Amino acid sequence: MADYDAVVVGSGVNSLACAALLARADWRVCVLERNDWFGGAIKTEELTEPGFVHDVFSAWHPLWVGGAAHAELGGDLATRGLEYLNTDLPTATVFPDGGSAFLLRDAEGNAQELGPEWPDVLERFFPNADLAFGVLGTELWSPAGLALAAKAVRRLGRAGAAAFLGDVLQSSRDWLETTFASERAHGVLAPWVLHTGLGPDQATSGFMTQLIAVAVQEGGMPVPRGGGAKLADALVQLIRDHGGVCETDRDVERVLVRSGRAVGVRLTDGETIEAEQAVVANVTPTQLHERLLADVDVPAPVAEAARRFRYGRAEMQIHYALSEPPRWDGDDRLAGTAIVHVTPGLDGVSRAVNEAARGLIPAEATIVVGQPLALDPSRAPEGRGLLWIQLQELPWQIKGDASGTQYYGHGDWTDAQRELYADRIQARLAKHIPNLESSILKRVAIGPHDLQRANVNLRHGDPYGGSLALDQNFLWRPFGRSPGHKTPIERLWQIGASTWPGPGLGAGSGTIVARKLLEPPLTQRAVARARALVRR
């Protein structure tokens, strides 16, 4: 007998959700993590000063709370200490003139903030919300994907289904400019496409903008009390409570393949662990094909396509411990808002994305200001402040500065370039938070090179698992020669941000693969269908 039914490589949220669903179904599961913490891009620690609890990488969990994995596992995780906190002020945008606009938790308030077009947006969206969200929860290159398409045709007709598909492919710019008259509404919604790895002028970004806008209104911006690691901790405990094994500092070097079938893994220390039913790898195509399958013959077109897999923009983060809460100029509600984007608006986001794509440090980047204390005061000593800053429009290889005001050099990121850019962002932010610089106790910046060093899946500082251009998205993710989660190796599955439904903490790919593995055999399903027909 093999050591386990399934071996899961990596412990990101997709891995842990997949393993938890399998373990609850009495599979013998082993999760192997190369780092010294569970959670992948989920990590919580006192990064700056004692008592200041920072989510080092990812921080906000609306996709998890609204996802299928949470729907199945939420009760079990709550009994293991996971508690979510939420807010009625999930997000806002601050503009260069000091004005602001908000996306709230109620439709009436959003009509006042975004304009009278908002109720019509909801009226058009909700009748087919199951189709829209179903796209994110379905293995598109599969019978389930065909079933979802057939459902759309039955409900909407052929012309309506074609129109629905056209809407899915629309850019955020096109959707925003044809839907809302207010440029302030564009400025509130456009920055959110960055959180999906897209830019506002890319195909499908309009679809993602609508999904996020509705999801934020309906679900807010939940975070775990005490930090994001509480989610990883609860999932690990759930797996262990059902007999599973989760281990850190266990670096998988190869997937073991016999007769075209994955049968286990070999670690860098030479130990082998065998799997009876599946090896599930939460890795990028680069990691999968250049490392884990380095000794395996895969079809040449697949290997070449994996080699050509493209990564997206890099990102950077800045974490602040403050001696007092940040005091925003302008609307008093900003102090209690979970995420504030600082940007000129739609054109500003578009320009910064374009500059980063050309290898330039953006002249005026979108600053994502996370304020965890607005939801969870326990994360810092009383009376103090804490900020989580994300910058998603950066090149991996620097060619120049779009503003022409500073010299960043050319080529790879260095610590000096990271701090120079952090100074630039801080100076911009201080125009909107006058007490920022006087209240800094400690600042810790994490550059693209730091991200890649911290997690091999954050290649080139890309937190979203690879470019989400259309040929690497939806039906074609991770790439056209190997779409979906199956690989050319039988019983080897790929999950994570590089696979559909892409990045985020929703655990969509892990849930899809777990459900596929737990499906009854085809013969058993055929017998069940026959019996059902007889009973009718």
TAPERA-V343971 format. One record per residue. N is the residue number from 0. PHI is phi in whole degrees, -180 to 180 (none if undefined). NEAR is the number of other C-alpha atoms within 8 Angstrom. D_LAST is the distance of its C-alpha to the last C-alpha in whole Angstrom. Layout:
N/PHI/NEAR/D_LAST, N/PHI/NEAR/D_LAST
This chain:
0/none/3/42, 1/-66/7/42, 2/-62/8/44, 3/-144/13/40, 4/-75/12/37, 5/-140/14/38, 6/-112/17/41, 7/-111/15/41, 8/-95/14/45, 9/95/13/46, 10/-127/15/45, 11/-63/13/45, 12/-61/14/42, 13/-66/17/39, 14/-63/18/40, 15/-68/16/40, 16/-65/13/37, 17/-59/12/35, 18/-63/14/37, 19/-65/12/36, 20/-65/11/32, 21/-69/13/33, 22/-63/14/35, 23/-64/9/33, 24/-94/7/30, 25/73/7/33, 26/-79/10/34, 27/-84/11/38, 28/-120/16/39, 29/-132/13/43, 30/-107/15/44, 31/-118/16/47, 32/-120/16/49, 33/-74/10/53, 34/-83/10/54, 35/-98/7/55, 36/-138/8/53, 37/-91/15/49, 38/124/12/47, 39/65/11/49, 40/-82/8/50, 41/-99/16/49, 42/-150/14/53, 43/-124/11/54, 44/-160/8/58, 45/-81/10/61, 46/-75/10/62, 47/-104/11/65, 48/-128/9/67, 49/-56/5/66, 50/90/8/64, 51/-100/13/62, 52/-97/12/59, 53/-108/12/58, 54/-83/14/54, 55/-69/11/56, 56/-115/8/53, 57/-74/9/50, 58/-145/10/50, 59/-120/8/48, 60/-120/12/44, 61/-64/15/42, 62/-68/9/40, 63/-67/12/39, 64/-64/11/38, 65/-92/11/36, 66/-96/11/34, 67/-68/11/31, 68/-64/13/33, 69/-66/10/35, 70/-60/9/31, 71/-85/7/30, 72/-107/9/34, 73/-53/9/36, 74/-63/7/36, 75/-64/8/37, 76/-72/13/39, 77/-62/10/41, 78/-69/7/41, 79/-105/9/43, 80/97/8/46, 81/-86/12/44, 82/-129/7/45, 83/-101/8/45, 84/-113/10/47, 85/-142/9/47, 86/-149/12/49, 87/-89/7/49, 88/-121/14/51, 89/-73/14/49, 90/-159/12/51, 91/-153/15/54, 92/-125/13/57, 93/-108/12/60, 94/-101/11/62, 95/-57/8/66, 96/-81/4/67, 97/92/9/66, 98/-72/9/64, 99/-150/11/60, 100/-147/12/56, 101/-126/12/53, 102/-114/15/50, 103/-107/14/49, 104/-96/14/46, 105/-135/8/45, 106/-65/10/44, 107/-64/6/47, 108/-64/9/50, 109/-70/14/49, 110/-64/12/49, 111/-72/8/53, 112/-78/10/53, 113/-99/15/52, 114/124/12/52, 115/-68/7/50, 116/-77/10/48, 117/-60/11/46, 118/-57/9/44, 119/-68/7/43, 120/-58/8/42, 121/-67/9/39, 122/-63/8/38, 123/-79/8/37, 124/-80/8/36, 125/-63/8/34, 126/-60/7/31, 127/-119/8/30, 128/-62/9/31, 129/-65/8/28, 130/-70/9/29, 131/-63/9/32, 132/-73/9/32, 133/-63/10/29, 134/-58/9/31, 135/-77/9/33, 136/-114/11/31, 137/-124/9/29, 138/-71/11/30, 139/-68/12/31, 140/-90/10/31, 141/-168/7/28, 142/-57/7/24, 143/-65/10/24, 144/-66/11/27, 145/-64/10/26, 146/-64/8/22, 147/-65/11/25, 148/-63/8/27, 149/-64/8/24, 150/-61/8/23, 151/-63/11/27, 152/-66/11/26, 153/-62/8/23, 154/-79/6/25, 155/-102/9/29, 156/81/9/29, 157/-63/8/31, 158/-67/7/34, 159/-66/9/33, 160/-66/11/31, 161/-63/8/35, 162/-66/8/37, 163/-61/8/35, 164/-63/8/36, 165/-61/8/39, 166/-63/10/40, 167/-61/9/39, 168/-85/11/41, 169/-67/13/44, 170/-80/14/47, 171/-64/18/48, 172/-57/11/51, 173/-63/10/49, 174/-67/10/47, 175/-65/11/49, 176/-73/9/52, 177/-93/7/50, 178/-108/7/48, 179/-117/12/51, 180/-77/8/54, 181/-80/8/56, 182/-68/9/57, 183/-66/10/57, 184/-64/13/53, 185/-58/13/53, 186/-70/13/55, 187/-74/14/53, 188/-91/10/50, 189/-58/16/51, 190/-61/14/52, 191/-71/9/49, 192/-67/15/48, 193/-61/11/51, 194/-75/8/48, 195/-105/10/46, 196/84/12/48, 197/-106/11/49, 198/-116/11/51, 199/-71/16/51, 200/-107/10/52, 201/-92/10/49, 202/-58/11/46, 203/78/13/43, 204/-69/16/45, 205/-67/18/44, 206/-59/13/41, 207/-67/11/42, 208/-62/13/44, 209/-63/8/42, 210/-58/10/39, 211/-67/9/42, 212/-59/10/43, 213/-68/9/40, 214/-63/11/40, 215/-68/14/43, 216/-60/12/43, 217/-80/8/40, 218/-116/11/40, 219/72/15/44, 220/-135/12/46, 221/-69/13/45, 222/-138/15/47, 223/-73/13/47, 224/-61/12/50, 225/93/9/53, 226/120/13/52, 227/-60/16/49, 228/-62/12/49, 229/-63/12/48, 230/-66/10/44, 231/-61/13/45, 232/-60/9/47, 233/-67/13/44, 234/-65/12/41, 235/-62/12/44, 236/-65/9/44, 237/-62/12/40, 238/-61/17/40, 239/-66/10/43, 240/-65/7/41, 241/-101/9/38, 242/90/9/40, 243/-79/11/41, 244/-119/9/44, 245/-130/11/46, 246/-134/9/49, 247/-97/11/52, 248/56/9/55, 249/-128/11/53, 250/-92/10/53, 251/-81/13/51, 252/-100/10/53, 253/-144/11/50, 254/-91/13/47, 255/-84/9/47, 256/-126/11/45, 257/-130/7/45, 258/52/4/44, 259/76/7/42, 260/-127/10/40, 261/-71/15/41, 262/-123/15/42, 263/156/15/44, 264/-139/14/47, 265/-118/13/51, 266/-90/12/53, 267/-65/9/56, 268/-86/4/58, 269/94/6/57, 270/-68/7/54, 271/-114/8/51, 272/-130/10/47, 273/-98/11/44, 274/-127/15/41, 275/-79/12/38, 276/-113/8/35, 277/-163/14/37, 278/-115/17/40, 279/-115/13/39, 280/-110/13/42, 281/-93/14/43, 282/-144/14/46, 283/-80/12/47, 284/-57/12/47, 285/-62/11/51, 286/-63/11/50, 287/-65/11/47, 288/-88/12/49, 289/-89/10/53, 290/-121/10/52, 291/-66/11/49, 292/-112/11/49, 293/-60/8/52, 294/-100/4/53, 295/-113/6/49, 296/-78/5/49, 297/-112/8/46, 298/-51/7/46, 299/-55/6/49, 300/-62/7/48, 301/-69/10/46, 302/-60/10/49, 303/-68/8/51, 304/-65/10/49, 305/-64/11/49, 306/-63/10/52, 307/-90/6/52, 308/-57/11/50, 309/-104/6/52, 310/-102/10/52, 311/-93/11/52, 312/-62/15/55, 313/-85/14/57, 314/-133/14/57, 315/-144/14/59, 316/-132/12/59, 317/-133/12/62, 318/-116/15/62, 319/-121/14/64, 320/-104/15/66, 321/-118/15/68, 322/-77/10/70, 323/-153/8/69, 324/-63/9/66, 325/-65/10/66, 326/-109/9/67, 327/-77/11/65, 328/-72/9/67, 329/98/8/66, 330/-59/8/63, 331/-61/8/63, 332/-68/7/59, 333/-60/10/59, 334/-64/9/61, 335/-105/10/57, 336/-92/14/55, 337/-65/14/53, 338/-129/11/53, 339/-116/13/56, 340/-94/14/57, 341/-108/13/60, 342/-162/15/60, 343/-68/10/62, 344/126/14/58, 345/-55/13/56, 346/-66/7/59, 347/-65/12/60, 348/-64/16/57, 349/-59/11/57, 350/-64/9/61, 351/-65/14/60, 352/-63/12/57, 353/-64/8/59, 354/-65/12/62, 355/-63/14/61, 356/-63/10/59, 357/-92/8/62, 358/87/13/64, 359/-104/14/65, 360/-70/13/66, 361/-61/15/64, 362/-68/8/67, 363/-146/7/65, 364/-70/11/62, 365/-77/14/59, 366/-100/11/60, 367/-96/11/57, 368/-107/12/58, 369/-93/11/56, 370/-123/13/57, 371/-59/13/55, 372/-67/11/57, 373/-64/11/56, 374/-109/12/53, 375/-133/10/54, 376/-63/9/58, 377/-69/8/58, 378/-83/13/58, 379/-152/12/62, 380/-58/8/65, 381/-56/5/65, 382/84/7/67, 383/-99/11/66, 384/-131/13/64, 385/-150/14/62, 386/-128/12/61, 387/-120/14/58, 388/-111/11/59, 389/-126/12/57, 390/-128/12/58, 391/-108/11/56, 392/-124/13/58, 393/-130/16/60, 394/-84/13/61, 395/-79/12/61, 396/-108/9/64, 397/-83/14/66, 398/-110/10/68, 399/167/12/70, 400/-118/13/70, 401/-63/9/69, 402/-82/8/71, 403/69/7/74, 404/-99/5/75, 405/-133/6/75, 406/-107/7/75, 407/-104/8/72, 408/76/7/73, 409/-133/8/71, 410/102/7/68, 411/-71/8/67, 412/-69/12/66, 413/-127/7/69, 414/-61/7/69, 415/-65/6/72, 416/-65/9/70, 417/-58/12/67, 418/-70/9/70, 419/-62/8/72, 420/-71/8/68, 421/-61/10/67, 422/-61/8/71, 423/-64/8/70, 424/-66/9/67, 425/-60/9/68, 426/-63/8/71, 427/-66/8/68, 428/-66/10/66, 429/-65/11/70, 430/-67/7/70, 431/-105/9/67, 432/-125/11/68, 433/-59/10/72, 434/-93/9/72, 435/-61/12/70, 436/-69/8/72, 437/-75/5/75, 438/-107/9/72, 439/-71/11/71, 440/-88/9/71, 441/-161/9/69, 442/-122/10/68, 443/-126/9/66, 444/-103/11/64, 445/-125/10/62, 446/-87/13/62, 447/-55/14/60, 448/-68/11/62, 449/-68/9/61, 450/-63/13/58, 451/-62/13/57, 452/-69/7/60, 453/-75/7/57, 454/-151/11/54, 455/-62/8/54, 456/-77/10/50, 457/-91/13/53, 458/-64/12/54, 459/61/10/57, 460/70/16/56, 461/-87/14/53, 462/-83/11/51, 463/-113/14/48, 464/74/17/47, 465/119/13/49, 466/-53/11/49, 467/-108/10/46, 468/-57/9/47, 469/-56/9/44, 470/-74/9/45, 471/-124/12/44, 472/-141/13/41, 473/49/9/38, 474/-59/10/36, 475/-108/13/40, 476/-96/16/40, 477/-78/14/42, 478/-159/13/43, 479/-60/10/42, 480/-76/7/42, 481/-148/12/40, 482/-76/12/38, 483/84/13/35, 484/-110/12/36, 485/-72/12/35, 486/-118/9/39, 487/-65/8/40, 488/-99/11/40, 489/-59/9/37, 490/70/11/36, 491/-109/14/39, 492/-119/12/37, 493/-114/12/39, 494/-132/16/39, 495/107/18/41, 496/-61/14/43, 497/-75/15/43, 498/-116/14/40, 499/-67/17/37, 500/-92/10/37, 501/87/13/41, 502/-77/12/43, 503/114/9/43, 504/-99/10/42, 505/-78/15/38, 506/61/14/37, 507/-62/14/35, 508/-70/16/35, 509/-64/15/35, 510/-70/14/32, 511/-58/11/30, 512/-70/12/32, 513/-60/12/31, 514/-65/8/27, 515/-65/7/27, 516/-67/6/29, 517/-89/8/27, 518/-64/6/23, 519/-62/6/22, 520/-56/6/23, 521/-56/6/21, 522/-63/6/20, 523/-65/8/19, 524/-66/9/17, 525/-64/8/16, 526/-64/8/14, 527/-62/8/13, 528/-65/8/11, 529/-62/8/10, 530/-63/8/9, 531/-63/8/6, 532/-65/7/5, 533/-63/6/5, 534/-63/5/4, 535/-71/4/0
